[in-house]
Amino acid sequence: MTMLALPFDADLVRPRLRAWWRAGAVALVGAVLAGGAWALQAAPQESVSACALLLPRLPGVRAEQCEAARLTPSGARSSLGTALYWRDILPQHPDIDTLRVLVVGAMHGDELTSGALAMHWIGLAEQTRRPVHWRFIPVLNPDGLLAKKPTRVNARGVDLNRNFNTPDWLADAPRYWRERTRKDPRRWPGTEPLSEPESLFLHTQLEEFNPHLVVSIHAPYGVLDFDGPHEPPQRLGRLRLDRVGVFPGSLGYYGSLQQNMPVVTIELEHALNMPRDAEVRAMWRDLLRWMDTRLYRPAPVEAAKIKGNRPLAP
């Protein structure tokens, strides 16, 4: 019950409790229908807690879907102390050829559909028979997502997608913020790179999990972006490739140029309204097809091409 002590408004607490109750009810009904009325398997408490917290802000995600995602605390916490949840899905027979793919949603807290898409994809990943170790972080910025009015930045006012340790960050990131964004508070990079627990947590995943691919989900520009080696995917569902360039402190810049790992950035068409289920599945299928052709086979490493910066980007 410590969940009620979180520093969020009462309008959020009530729906969380209702979602918590619904999740438990779904588990009960499912057990009864399976013929195990006296052998009920309660949902893991940590998964129920995650859904009670996040579900009211994840459009198009049902309580049973959220619970089935079986999120667990990563051990890391946000600026306000909110747990950062994750889910690992391993292939049946992991070996040296197993691909590691990291999927990140809601880096910007006001892009609600980005977290919801990651939740939907957890279910699809469980059905995928490929030699892939998936790691999902559906909501990297829970404080921004759960604010009374969701915010792009975290609780300390930092744009997490400008807080990574890219070359010459101390000079370039503040200058870009002052001159290109005209001190837009929604794009403040912070006082130093990796100053925020959320960006530091993701940076640690890049170092320790060492993914072969990073998929970063955003909204609402309605395009597909790509940074790093390999030929990029030309489309995922309705989203067509539009390489927007890299920015001081961005995940794409850090991952592709410094770590030599491809970063696929999905920009959904709307931050509040989820695409239809058919589109969610089409994007997933297109991603898997691209992985089949570009990641499962050796491919020449290309130098990342940096295009001209645009003033407003993921």
Steps between C-alpha positions, in 0.01 A plus 500: 500500500801728496394575142255755639786704640636586158501873430225496240150640503191316625349489152770250410480294818137396456542359145813317610310327776221410259757359256659305783161347590422421135836328455433274796150422375633403156750263657224341709264448205778358286592247764141388542449458125816292485346258745723590791258671733683369805847542353484867420826658400503858611676750278844600631453786740769706328317468166170603657671797664654608170161489329328686783756776453535522123181367343288819532750681274549228236235546229363187339654262755253277682549393860553137399758601239689704754502218752603247234806716425629396844707809559748484787696774676845548348643622830545850356278792591404834350577845635192478725578146606251327269602147402625451145344178374627264234439160344746255348388237247759238411493245218443138593862407426723807538851463361786706367294602195214641704422858408446753776236764427414784737159669460442830682171687533387824663838663520286810467219482751239677288533246216255256655462277197872422500467317831180332388659368180786348699244322719320360194830381355588307814209269422610465137860429603379211716347343188808553281719196441828665422842484667449838667543614858256788531527756776206740532499820703147622420511819707842657549355827630221405743505835681428688178237245398321512835510875558158664530563627149751262337830668414771433247769556763562310821420629851818712499406665171758316287440367150641148537561482124752782528680367809724229352877542499562588136826659382556857624172490690603772746545745213253378240192405702457832686579699186251303293237555770565874512538571130292239318212445741507854649517354851193286452441356851369179344844434352733599783794254495584537869818626665721208398470176304337206675394725786162325524435156652279407203760576232773343715290183529457479122870572448579210733281271288690603189827417674403178679226349281697616194211471255544430130202729438324777691139587418397835646128582480378859483209709364344693324697579180383193309835396351765233532852612587823302502856555619797272482642216293303279259252597235200656674148361482307692238170474682329355806131475431379842386818673619751582224869562545595864554849536649480815709863510614651490848503750784738570789417264783251287306477123528535464123823698499647313796395153393590521133815713492659399829380144546463400135158352569199567277225710655155479342282790612127456454298821492135406534243726339326598822615534860160422652314275256637154430517369143266215418600152603563406136751785474668401827550152357611628158776709658611199702510272194697755299750536783550124514543478123766770509676323788492176300681659207732745677580367844502122467754509218839677490464842348767760420519777754422836349616829636205678653390791287405812686250723330423857584334541837137596521382725781236263639560127499442182704 
